[in-house]
Amino acid sequence: MKNSRFTEEQIIGFLKQAEAGLPIKELCLSGGFSDATFYKWRAKFGGMQVSEAQRLRELESENAKLKRLLAEAHLDMHALKSVLGVKR
């Protein structure tokens, strides 16, 4: 997954500016991102505080790590079954 050039703090700051009444087009131009990016951020981070967004990032990272470990375990099981000649 591509890392954003903006931190969670910056993203939530942009969202708060929009909530305060700054036009979205103007906010996107000044921030250097597209309207689509803004709406994607609003869907993901809308209503969050900075600490909650950081926790979300940590949980996503942990989830990705666990998925990799599970995939490796399944590969190991498949390799062992093929070496031992066990049918599925």
N, C-alpha and C positions, 0 to 999 in steps of 0.2 A: 504494500500500500504506500502511495506517495505521501511523504510528509508535507504538511502545509507550511508555507512560509510565514504564516501567522500563528501566534501562540493562542492558547485558549483565552488568555486574558484580553488579547487584542480582539478576538472574534466576539467575545461577550461585550466588549466595549463598543464595537460597531453595532451590535444588536440593541444595546441600550440607547445609543444615539438615535437609531431608527424609532425606537419606542418613544423617545423624547420629542419626536416630530420632524426630524431631519429627513428630507425626501430621499428615498432609496436610491434613485438615479444619481443624485448628488453625492451621497455617501459612497456609492460604488466607484464613481469617478475619482473622488478624493483618496479613497483607500486603494485603488488600483486592482479591483477585482470585479467580476461580472455579476450581473443580476442573479443569474442562476446559482452562482456560488453563495451569494447572500441568502437566497431562499433555502439552499441546502443546509447552510449553517443554522438558519432559523428553525428548520425542522429538527435538527440534531441538538442544538444548544438552547433553543428558546426557553426562557424562564429559568435557566440554570444560573447558579452562582459560580465563581471561578473555582472554588474548592470542589464543587460537584463535577465540573468539567474535567478537572485533573483526576478525580477518582474514576470517572468514566474512561479516561485514557488508560489508566492503570489496569482496569478490569478488561478492557479490550486487548491489551498487551498480554495479560495473563491467559485470557481465553485463546489467543493465537498460539501461545506456547503450549498449552494443554492439547490443542488440536494437532500440533506437530508431533507431540509425544505419542498421542493416540495413533496417528498415521504410521509412525515408526514401529509401534508395537504390532499393528496389524501386518505390516510388511515382514517383520520378524516371524510372526506366527505363520504367515503364508510360506516363507522360505523354509521354516522347519518342517511344515507339512509336506512340502515338495521333496525335501531331502529324505524324509522318513517314508515317503510313499503313501501317505494317508489320504484317503479319498475325502472329499468335502462332504 
